[in-house]
Amino acid sequence: MFLTISTTGSPERPATDLGFLLHKHPAKVQAFSTSYGTAHVFYPEATAERCTAGLLLEVDPVALVRRGQGKGRGGTPDAALAQYVNDRPYAASSLLAVALGGVFRTALKGECATYPELPDRARPLRVEIPVLPARGGADLVRRLFGPLGWDTVDVTPVPLDETFPEWGDSRYVRLVLEGELRLADALRGLYVLLPVLDDAKHYWIASDEVDKLMRAGAGWLAEHPESELITSRYLARHKRLTQDALERLELVRLAEADGSEVEELDNAVDGTRDTEERPVPLAVRRREAILGALRAAGAARVLDLGCGQGQLVQALLKDPAYTEIVGVDVSVRALNLAAKRLRLERMGERQSSRVRLTQGSLAYTDKRLAGYDAAVLSEVIEHLDLERLPALEYAVFGAARPRTVLVTTPNVEYNVRWETLPAGHVRHGDHRFEWTREEFRAWAGRVAGRHGYEVAYVAVGDDDPEVGPPTQMAVFTQGTGTQGTGTRITDTTDTPKEGEAA
């Protein structure tokens, strides 16, 4: 199996940058062991004007037989005689896709330690696969690769026998792709579409295949006009896995339409394990900090205010200690997204009795939110205009008055540590403000004093000695005694009536 990737350049932006992106030196011929043979990487040409990298997968037919080629869901349908007569090792297939994911793993993730700016640059690319199985013909190849941004998708059918052209074409094609793309985007498309076109996989399809598909398809699969066909074929038409993947793609579409942030799994595209330890995503660490604070508070009935896509609600449902979980959001679209994530329509009666999603604005008092053990405002306050913040303060701390309130928000001082965040920019386009640690503590102290709470502060993420943690969390707990005692400010001149905006 053979694939080449070529690019052009200039003295200012040499084509040999391809070696840095692929993490393979142009002056070396390298070999990598795979489960089914050996993958060779070499450069037929490497100059500042033009550079070509070749990936040659030398398949071991004995290994194919010993590892049960075609046995199990997703295997080759005509594998009974494969060990005797088989042309498949000479054509690009899922074997080559797996080799691509293993050998070029870092490039697939869009990372380059030496020159971090290179992966984000689109560059002229030419990808050629001399023999590619295409169940569906040349038209399907164009329909699959065309929407990925390639300027040219040149598909040439391979005849069954050049000596007898009247026999027609085989199911194999020669594919040449040309266009200006990021290398990571080009590789991810190949990783997914090679087995899709082959319409077969050489290994057992398990649930982790859905995660692989979602990682490699991030940014393009949800909007691809053939997303359903791609998903079904990639998962070998496994109905349950295909349905799961299609539901997750729908979540992505809803999130993009709503302008919400979509969490991505921070793992290698091919699902293999790296020897180095991967950092835990900040969203996961923030959720862990919230869950830890809720456990410490002994909360059983919890409000997730501004629940968004429902990640926290989903995590709370996994712990039977939480007997009632209510997700609240002003956006009906966000609630629909959360319902799909939680699969509420499929949930059992006992589980569904513990959770409720409701539409509501945090700028209004709401009797339905009174009397709960805890409320969480995770990455919510920074989405409000500052002049609307007092309304939220009263609705949550003055009217609903849960025993514990957790508030997380970005620490703007930490923004200088984000290499991809331009100076002076906030982390999300919808953020109305981002506070320093001093500003956040001043606000939290005023709220606690006004409404009879005590407040403590928790660093979420790595606590940088100079700029602090990426996320700051305030833990409010009701002070001893009744409401109105202690340091609470009793001025209620602007206190709204029930159901009115503050």
N, C-alpha and C positions, 0 to 999 in steps of 0.2 A: 504494500500500500504506500502511496507516494503523494506528497503535497508540497508545493513550493509557495513561499511568500516573498514578494519582491517590493522594493520601494525605490524611489529616486530622491536625489537631494542636490545639495550645492555645498561649496566650501563653508558657508555660514551655518547650514543645517545639513551636515553630511548624512548620506544614506546609511552609513555604518552605525548610526544611532539605533538601527534595528537590532544590533547585537546587545545593546544595553537594555532595550525593551524586552527582548526574549531571554535575557540573562544567559546567553550562549555566545562565547567568543568566536568572532568570524574566522580566526586563524586556526581553530581547532576542529577536529572531527570527534564528536562525543557519542557514546553509546549508553543507553539506559535500559535496564532490564524491566520487562513488563510481565504480566501473568501469562501472556500468550506469545512471547517472543522478545525481540530486541528492537528498540527504537533508536535510530541513528539521526543525529542532527549535524548538518554540514552546510557550508556556504560555497556554492559554485562560483559566485562572484561577490566581491566586497570592495567597492571603491566609494569615494565620496559622492560620485554621480549616481551609482546604482549598486544595490545590494540585494542578494537573493539568499534566503535561508530555505533549506530543504529538510523535510521530515520524512524519513523512510522507515516504515514499520515492517520488519522481517518477522513473519508469523511462523511459529513452530507448530506444524500440523499435529504432531504427537501431543503437545500440550493441550491443543483444542479438544482432542478426543478424551484425554485423561481427565480434563476438568469438566466434561459433560456438555460439550457443545450442543446447544439446541434442547437440552433437557430442562424442562420447566417453562413457566410462563414467560413469554418474550423471546424464546429461543428461535432459531431458524426453523421454519416449517418443513423444509426438505432435508433435515439433518440425518435421516436414517442412513443414507448412502454417503454422507459428507466425508467420512473418513476414507472412502475409497475414491470417489470422483467429486471434486469440489473446486470451483473456480473462485469462490468467495475470498480467499486470502489475498487475491490479487486486485481486489476492488475496495475502495474506501467504504467503511462501514462503521458500526459502533466500536469495533476494535480500534480503528484510527481515532475516533472521538475520545476514547478513554486515554489513548496514548497522548493525544493533544492536551487533554486536561492535566495529565501527570507531568509531562515534559515541560510544558509552558504554563505551569500553574500560576506563577507570579505574574506573568503577562496577562493571563485571563483576569486576574484580580485588579489589573490596572495599577501595578506598583513598580517603582523603579527607585531603589535606594540611592543610586549614584546620581541620577538626574531626576528628581521628583516631578519636575515640570513636564517631562517628555510624555508620560501616558495620557495626559489631557489634551495633547495636540493631535488634531486630525492630520493625516499625511497621505500622500498618494500611495495606494496599495494595489498590488496585483496578486491574486491568489489563483493558482492553477491546480486542478485535480485531474489527472489524465483519464482515470477510469472511476466512475462514480455510479453505483446502482441507483436507479430512479424509478421506483414503482409509481407510475403516474405520468412518466414521460417528461419531455423537455418543457412542456407548458407548466407542469407543477413546479419544476425547478425554478422557473422564472417567477411564478407566483409566490414562492417562498422567499427567495433571495431579493427580489425587486424592492419590497418595502423596507429593507434594511439600510437603504441609503447608497447602494452601489449604482454608479452611473451606467455600467455595462454588465449585463449578465449574459455571457455568450455560452450557449449550450449546443453542443454538437453530438447528435446520436452516434453511437458506435454500431456499425453494421454487424449482423450475425456472422457473416463471412464476406470479406471483400471480394473474394473470387466469384461469389454468387450473389450479386446485389439484389436479385429478385427475391431472395429470402427475406429481405427487409431488415429492420433494425433490431438490435438486442435491447434489453432493458437498461443497458449501461450508456452513460454519456460522458463526454469530456466537458469539464466546466472551467470557465475562466471568468473571474470577477475582477472588475476594475472600478476604482473610485477613490474618493478622499474620505477616510474614516479614521477613527481612533483604532489602534491595533487591538485593544481589549474588546471593543465592540465587534470587530471582524471575527476574532477567535471565538467569542461566545456564540455568535450566530452559527459558525461551523460546528461547534461542540453540540449544539442542539439539533441542527438540521441534517447532519450526516446520518445519524440513525433514523431520523424521521423519513428521509428519502429512501433509505434501505428498507424501512418498514419492518425491521427485525432487530433484536438485540441478542448478543451472545452470552448474556448472563441473566440470572433470575431477577425479576423486577420486584423490589421491595418498597416500603413506604418512604424510605429516604430518597427515592428517585424523584418524588414530588419536590423535596427541598432542593435537589440539584437543578431541576427544571426552573424553579422560581429564582434561584440565584443567577443562573446563566441567562435567563430570560428577563432579568430586571431591566427596565427602561425601554423594552421594545415588544415583548411578547403580548402584554395586555392589550396593546393597540394594533397588533398585527391582524390583518383581515382574515388570515387563516389560523388564528390562534386555537380554535377548537380542534381542527385537524392536526395541528402540530402537537397539541397536548395529548390527544388520543393516541397518535402513532408513537410519540416518545415514550408513553407509558404502556406500550404494547396492548392498547385497547382494554386495559384493566379497568373495569367500570368504576369500582370504588375509588381507586387512585385518581382516575381521570376526573370524576366528579369533585373530589377534594381539590385538585389543582384548578379546575374551572371556577370553583367558589373563591379560591384565594385570588385568582386573577380578577374576579369581579370586585373583590375588596380593594384591589389596587386601582381599578377604574373609578370606583366611588371616591376613594381617597384623593385621587388626582383631580376629579371634578369638583371636590369640596375644598381643595387647597390644603388638605391635611398632610401631615408628615407620615410617610410609610416606613415602618421599621423593616430593615433588611437583615437577613442572617449573615453574620460576619464569619463565613467559613469558605474554604476552598470550593471552587466550582465543582470539582469532581468528587467532593466528599471524602477525599483521603485525608489522613492525619498528618499534620506537619510535626516535625520534631520540636520546633520552638513553640513556646506557649503563646496562644493568641490573647490579645487584650479583650476583656469583657466589655461589650458595648455600654456606653453611658446610660442608655435607656434601661438596660437590664439592671445596672447597679443602682439606678434611681428607684426602680421598682422594688429591688431587694431591700433598700433602705426604708422605703415606705412600709413594706410588709413587716420588717423588724420592729418599727416604731408602733405599728398597730398591735403586734403581739405583745410588746412591752406594756401597752396601755390596757390589755385585756379586752379589746373591743370585740363584740360579736355582731352588732348591727352597724353597717358602714355605708356612708354615702361617698360615691365617687363623683364629685362635682366638676363638670367639664370632662366627661368620660371619654369623649372622642371615639376612637376606634374600639374601645373596650378592652385594651390589653390588661389594665389593672383589674377590671371586673373578672376577666378570664382567670387571672392568677388567684384572686380571692376565692373563686368557686372551687379551686382545687383543694382548699383547706376547709374541712367540715366545721372548724371552730367558728367560722363566719356563718351565722344562721340567716342573716338578711343582708342583701347587697343591692343597693339602688344606684344605678348609673343615671346621671342627669346631664343633658346637653341642650343647648339652644338650637342646634342644627338637627333637623329631622333626617337629613341625609347622613349625618354622622351616626345617628342612632340606628339607621338602617344598616350601615356598615358594621356597627357593633353587633347587631342582631345576627348578621351573617357570620361574623367571626365566632360568636358563641354558639351558633347553630340552634337558636332558640326553638325553631319549629321541630327539631328532632330530639330535643332534650326531654328526658324522662320527667315524670310528674314530681318526684321528690326533689330533683335538682332544680327544676324550673320554679318550684315554690320558694326557692331561696333568692331568686334574682328578679329584678324589675328594671326596665329601662323607661325613662320618662322624659318628656320634653319640658324644658323650663329655662327661664332666664335667671341668672344669678344676680341680676340687678333688681329683682323684685322679691319681696318676702313671700314665702310659700309654706302654708301650714303643713303640707305633706312632708316637709323636711325636718320637722321638729321632733326632738326626743331621741335622737340616735346617739350611739356610743362614740362614733368618730366620723369625721368628714375629711376628705382628701381633696386638695386643690393642687394637682400636679401639673406644673407648667401651664397655669391658667391665667394668673393675674397679669402677666406681661402682655396678654392679648387684649387687655382692656385699655381704653383711654384713661389717663390719670384722673380726669374729672369724674369718671364713672366708678372709680375704685371705692369711694365711700359708700356707694349703694351696695356693692358686694359685701363690704365689711359689715354693714348693719344686717343684711339679709342672712349672712352666715353666723356671725358672732353675736349679733344682737337679737335676732328673731329665732333662727333654728337652734342655736346654742348647743351643739354637740359637746360631750364632755372633753373630747380631744379633737383638735384640728391640725392637720399637717399641710403645710404650704411649701412647695418647692418652686424655685425660679432660677434662671441662669445667673451666674456671677459674671458681670460684664468685664471685670478685671482679668478673667481667665481667657478672654477672647484673643489676646495676643499670642496664646499658645496654639491656636488653630491656624495651621499653615495655609489652608485654603480659604480662610475668611479675610477678605480685604479690610484694611484698617478703617475703622469708623463705621463698619457695617454691623447690624445685629444678626443673630444666628438664624432667624427665620423672617421671611418677608412680612409676616403679619404681626410681629412683635411691635408694640407701641413704645416700649421702653425696656431697658435692661439695667438693673441696679448693681452698684458696688456692694460689697459686704456691709459697709457702714450705712449706706442708704437703706438696705433691706432691714437691718437691725433697728434702725430708727423707726421705720414704718411698723415693724412687728411690735416694737415696744409700745408705740402709741396705741395700736389696736388692742394689745393685751391690757394695758392700763384702762382704756375706755370701757372695756366689756368684762372686766373681772377675770382675766386669764393670767396664768403665768406662762412664760415662754422660754424655751431652750433652743439651741442652734446645733445643727448637725451638718458636717461636711460630707458631700456626696461625690465620690470619685477621688482621684489622687489629689491630696491637699498640697498644692505647690507652695513652698516656703515664701515665695515672693508675691504671687497673685492669688493664692487660695485655691479652693476646689472649683471644678467646672459648674457644679450645681450646689446651691445652698438651700437648706431646709430648716424651717422653723416648726417646732413642736409646741403647740398651744395646749395647755391643760387648764380646766376650770380651777380657780383658786379655792381654798377652803372657805366654807361659809356659803352664804346665798348670794345671788346676783345683786350687784349694787354695793358690795362691801369692798374693803381693801382699797386699791388705788384706782378703781374704776371712776372715770369722769362721768358725771351725771347730767351734763348738758344735753338735752334732747330736743333742742330747738328745731333741728332739721330732721328729726326722726320721722320716717314715713309711716303712714298707717298701713294696716294689713292690705296686701295686694297692690300697693302703690309703689312706683319707682322711687328710690331714695334720691 
